[in-house]
Amino acid sequence: MRMTIVDSPPSTRKATNVSLGANLLAEAKALRINISQAAEAGLSQAVAAKRAELWLQANLEALESSNAHVEREGLPLARHRQF
């Protein structure tokens, strides 16, 4: 599974309603933060983090097996290392 940040071209944008804390929203507006862009950036990061978590869960057995093999047998081709 590839981890990518999802970025939609402007033509495929979809309006949605979200509920935000009133104080946070007021401060963001006072600071002239684009709420839509900030929400999209945060959601994009959350999606990437969840994909990474799911990838790790799906591949945990293989990773543990590989690590156990290296612990038992050492690194493959280690005898050829010159450092």
CNS distance restraints for C-alpha pairs under 8 A (distance, minus, plus):
assign (resid   1 and name CA) (resid  51 and name CA) 7.97 0.50 0.50
assign (resid   1 and name CA) (resid  55 and name CA) 6.43 0.50 0.50
assign (resid   3 and name CA) (resid  48 and name CA) 6.08 0.50 0.50
assign (resid   3 and name CA) (resid  51 and name CA) 6.35 0.50 0.50
assign (resid   3 and name CA) (resid  52 and name CA) 6.60 0.50 0.50
assign (resid   4 and name CA) (resid  48 and name CA) 6.43 0.50 0.50
assign (resid   5 and name CA) (resid  44 and name CA) 5.82 0.50 0.50
assign (resid   5 and name CA) (resid  45 and name CA) 7.12 0.50 0.50
assign (resid   5 and name CA) (resid  47 and name CA) 7.63 0.50 0.50
assign (resid   5 and name CA) (resid  48 and name CA) 6.11 0.50 0.50
assign (resid   6 and name CA) (resid  44 and name CA) 6.01 0.50 0.50
assign (resid   6 and name CA) (resid  47 and name CA) 7.99 0.50 0.50
assign (resid   7 and name CA) (resid  44 and name CA) 7.74 0.50 0.50
assign (resid   8 and name CA) (resid  12 and name CA) 6.14 0.50 0.50
assign (resid   8 and name CA) (resid  13 and name CA) 6.53 0.50 0.50
assign (resid   9 and name CA) (resid  13 and name CA) 6.93 0.50 0.50
assign (resid  20 and name CA) (resid  24 and name CA) 7.19 0.50 0.50
assign (resid  20 and name CA) (resid  25 and name CA) 6.43 0.50 0.50
assign (resid  21 and name CA) (resid  25 and name CA) 6.09 0.50 0.50
assign (resid  22 and name CA) (resid  26 and name CA) 6.09 0.50 0.50
assign (resid  23 and name CA) (resid  27 and name CA) 6.17 0.50 0.50
assign (resid  24 and name CA) (resid  28 and name CA) 6.09 0.50 0.50
assign (resid  25 and name CA) (resid  29 and name CA) 6.16 0.50 0.50
assign (resid  26 and name CA) (resid  30 and name CA) 6.12 0.50 0.50
assign (resid  27 and name CA) (resid  31 and name CA) 6.15 0.50 0.50
assign (resid  28 and name CA) (resid  32 and name CA) 6.16 0.50 0.50
assign (resid  28 and name CA) (resid  33 and name CA) 5.22 0.50 0.50
assign (resid  28 and name CA) (resid  34 and name CA) 7.84 0.50 0.50
assign (resid  28 and name CA) (resid  35 and name CA) 7.30 0.50 0.50
assign (resid  29 and name CA) (resid  33 and name CA) 5.82 0.50 0.50
assign (resid  29 and name CA) (resid  34 and name CA) 7.69 0.50 0.50
assign (resid  29 and name CA) (resid  35 and name CA) 7.79 0.50 0.50
assign (resid  33 and name CA) (resid  38 and name CA) 7.32 0.50 0.50
assign (resid  34 and name CA) (resid  38 and name CA) 6.13 0.50 0.50
assign (resid  35 and name CA) (resid  39 and name CA) 5.96 0.50 0.50
assign (resid  36 and name CA) (resid  40 and name CA) 6.04 0.50 0.50
assign (resid  37 and name CA) (resid  41 and name CA) 6.07 0.50 0.50
assign (resid  38 and name CA) (resid  42 and name CA) 6.18 0.50 0.50
assign (resid  39 and name CA) (resid  43 and name CA) 6.04 0.50 0.50
assign (resid  40 and name CA) (resid  44 and name CA) 5.96 0.50 0.50
assign (resid  41 and name CA) (resid  45 and name CA) 6.28 0.50 0.50
assign (resid  42 and name CA) (resid  46 and name CA) 6.22 0.50 0.50
assign (resid  43 and name CA) (resid  47 and name CA) 6.11 0.50 0.50
assign (resid  44 and name CA) (resid  48 and name CA) 6.26 0.50 0.50
assign (resid  45 and name CA) (resid  49 and name CA) 6.13 0.50 0.50
assign (resid  46 and name CA) (resid  50 and name CA) 6.14 0.50 0.50
assign (resid  47 and name CA) (resid  51 and name CA) 6.11 0.50 0.50
assign (resid  48 and name CA) (resid  52 and name CA) 6.19 0.50 0.50
assign (resid  49 and name CA) (resid  53 and name CA) 6.23 0.50 0.50
assign (resid  50 and name CA) (resid  54 and name CA) 6.13 0.50 0.50
assign (resid  51 and name CA) (resid  55 and name CA) 6.03 0.50 0.50
assign (resid  52 and name CA) (resid  56 and name CA) 6.15 0.50 0.50
assign (resid  53 and name CA) (resid  57 and name CA) 6.27 0.50 0.50
assign (resid  54 and name CA) (resid  58 and name CA) 6.10 0.50 0.50
assign (resid  55 and name CA) (resid  59 and name CA) 6.08 0.50 0.50
assign (resid  56 and name CA) (resid  60 and name CA) 5.52 0.50 0.50
assign (resid  59 and name CA) (resid  63 and name CA) 6.20 0.50 0.50
assign (resid  60 and name CA) (resid  64 and name CA) 6.04 0.50 0.50
assign (resid  61 and name CA) (resid  65 and name CA) 6.09 0.50 0.50
assign (resid  62 and name CA) (resid  66 and name CA) 6.09 0.50 0.50
assign (resid  63 and name CA) (resid  67 and name CA) 6.11 0.50 0.50
assign (resid  64 and name CA) (resid  68 and name CA) 6.05 0.50 0.50
assign (resid  65 and name CA) (resid  69 and name CA) 6.18 0.50 0.50
assign (resid  66 and name CA) (resid  70 and name CA) 6.33 0.50 0.50
assign (resid  67 and name CA) (resid  71 and name CA) 6.21 0.50 0.50
assign (resid  68 and name CA) (resid  72 and name CA) 6.22 0.50 0.50
assign (resid  69 and name CA) (resid  73 and name CA) 5.83 0.50 0.50
assign (resid  69 and name CA) (resid  74 and name CA) 7.37 0.50 0.50
assign (resid  70 and name CA) (resid  74 and name CA) 4.51 0.50 0.50
assign (resid  70 and name CA) (resid  75 and name CA) 5.40 0.50 0.50
assign (resid  70 and name CA) (resid  76 and name CA) 7.64 0.50 0.50
assign (resid  74 and name CA) (resid  78 and name CA) 7.27 0.50 0.50
assign (resid  77 and name CA) (resid  81 and name CA) 7.23 0.50 0.50
